[in-house]
Amino acid sequence: METWLKTSVWLQYGAAMDMFEDALNLCPDHLWTAALWKDPDDERYGQFWYIAYHTLSWADLFYGGTQEGFAPPPPFIRGKLPDAPYTKEQIKGYFAYCRQKAKTIFENLTDEQATKRCIFEWMEPNYLELQIYAMRHFQEHGAQLNLFLGGQHDITGMDWVPQARETMT
């Protein structure tokens, strides 16, 4: 795959991740389990920590291009809520894991892999489109977390990130 294309996608994907990470770093402990919205199934689904976990676990799933055999790294579990909320340190560790995984994917992406069909119940994109879909997911939830912090709780420090802070090698 053309280096300029991989680099361009990474710079925007990484920027979306950077803005998401800013929300994680800026969240004070007392808001970690605060709800952004009421979820009818379980109130924890609307809490800051869970939205962060949800975003990361889906990105991690999408990096593999299939649902088959996917399991997040320990201590994270798939398909059910944990007994206690994941800690900020655990989520930040998962973020670092996902960021490195994404960066490596874009650095090594070939035309063959980029065009490989990925089958999910709700769509059948090629692999590159799936990664762009994941980027949009980071943007969506990163914006929600940042609005919750800044717009509703007067936390300062978030800002627009035009390109990834870390470039590809």
C-alpha positions in Angstrom: 0.0 0.0 0.0 1.2 3.5 -0.8 3.2 5.0 2.1 1.5 8.4 1.8 -2.0 6.8 2.1 -1.0 4.7 5.2 0.6 7.8 6.8 -2.4 10.0 6.1 -4.9 7.6 7.5 -2.7 7.0 10.6 -2.2 10.7 11.2 -6.0 11.2 11.4 -6.7 7.9 13.2 -4.0 8.7 15.8 -5.4 12.2 16.2 -8.8 10.7 17.1 -7.1 8.4 19.6 -5.1 11.4 21.1 -8.3 13.3 21.7 -9.9 10.2 23.3 -6.7 9.8 25.5 -7.0 13.4 26.5 -10.4 12.7 28.0 -9.0 9.7 29.9 -6.2 11.7 31.3 -8.3 14.7 32.3 -11.1 12.7 34.0 -10.9 13.3 37.7 -11.4 10.3 39.9 -14.9 11.4 41.1 -16.2 11.4 37.6 -14.7 8.0 36.6 -18.0 6.2 37.4 -20.3 9.1 36.7 -23.0 8.6 34.1 -23.0 10.5 30.8 -26.5 9.1 30.1 -29.1 6.7 31.6 -29.0 3.3 30.0 -32.2 1.3 30.3 -30.4 -2.1 30.4 -27.8 -1.2 33.1 -26.7 2.2 34.4 -23.1 1.2 34.2 -23.3 1.2 30.4 -23.6 5.0 30.5 -20.7 5.6 32.9 -17.4 7.2 31.8 -15.3 4.2 32.5 -17.5 1.8 30.5 -17.8 4.1 27.5 -14.0 4.2 27.4 -13.8 0.4 27.7 -16.5 -0.1 25.1 -14.6 2.1 22.6 -11.3 0.3 23.2 -12.7 -3.2 23.1 -14.5 -2.6 19.8 -11.4 -1.0 18.3 -9.4 -4.0 19.4 -11.9 -6.3 17.8 -11.8 -4.4 14.6 -8.0 -4.6 14.4 -8.4 -8.4 13.9 -11.0 -7.9 11.2 -13.3 -10.6 12.6 -15.4 -11.5 15.6 -14.2 -15.1 15.6 -11.8 -15.9 18.4 -11.6 -12.4 19.7 -10.9 -11.8 23.4 -9.6 -8.7 25.0 -6.4 -8.9 27.0 -6.8 -9.7 30.7 -8.3 -8.4 33.0 -10.9 -7.4 30.5 -13.8 -9.6 29.7 -16.1 -9.7 26.6 -19.8 -10.0 26.7 -20.6 -9.0 30.3 -19.9 -6.3 32.8 -17.1 -6.8 35.3 -17.9 -7.1 39.0 -16.3 -3.7 39.6 -15.5 -0.8 37.2 -12.2 -1.1 35.4 -9.7 1.4 36.9 -8.3 4.4 35.1 -4.9 2.7 35.1 -6.4 -0.5 33.5 -8.2 1.5 30.8 -5.1 3.7 30.1 -3.1 0.5 29.8 -5.6 -0.9 27.3 -5.5 2.4 25.4 -1.7 2.1 25.1 -2.0 -1.5 23.9 -4.6 -0.5 21.3 -2.6 2.6 20.2 0.5 0.5 19.5 -1.6 -2.2 17.8 -3.2 0.4 15.5 0.1 2.1 14.7 1.7 -1.2 13.8 -1.3 -2.1 11.6 -1.0 1.1 9.6 2.8 0.9 9.3 2.5 -2.7 7.9 -0.7 -2.4 5.9 -0.6 -4.0 2.5 -3.0 -3.6 -0.4 -4.0 -7.2 0.0 -4.9 -6.8 3.7 -6.5 -3.4 3.1 -8.9 -4.9 0.6 -9.7 -8.1 2.5 -13.4 -8.4 3.2 -14.5 -8.4 6.8 -17.9 -9.8 7.6 -20.0 -8.5 10.6 -23.7 -8.9 11.1 -24.3 -5.2 10.3 -21.8 -4.6 7.5 -19.2 -6.2 5.2 -16.5 -3.6 4.7 -13.0 -4.1 3.5 -10.3 -4.0 6.2 -9.3 -0.4 5.5 -12.9 0.8 5.7 -13.3 -1.1 9.0 -10.3 0.8 10.4 -11.9 4.1 9.3 -15.1 3.0 10.9 -13.1 2.3 14.2 -11.7 5.8 13.9 -15.2 7.3 13.7 -16.0 5.3 16.8 -13.1 6.8 18.7 -14.2 10.3 17.5 -17.8 9.7 18.6 -17.0 8.6 22.1 -14.0 10.8 22.6 -16.3 13.8 21.8 -18.9 12.6 24.3 -16.3 12.1 27.0 -14.7 15.5 26.3 -18.1 17.3 26.2 -19.1 15.6 29.5 -15.9 16.8 31.1 -15.7 20.3 29.7 -19.2 21.2 28.9 -20.9 19.8 32.0 -18.1 19.7 34.6 -15.9 22.7 33.6 -12.8 20.5 33.3 -10.2 22.3 31.1 -7.3 21.0 29.0 -8.9 19.4 26.1 -8.2 20.8 22.6 -8.4 19.9 18.9 -5.6 17.6 17.8 -5.0 18.1 14.0 -2.7 15.2 13.5 -1.4 12.2 15.6 1.1 13.3 18.1 3.2 10.2 17.3 4.2 9.7 13.7 4.8 6.4 12.0 8.3 5.0 11.7 
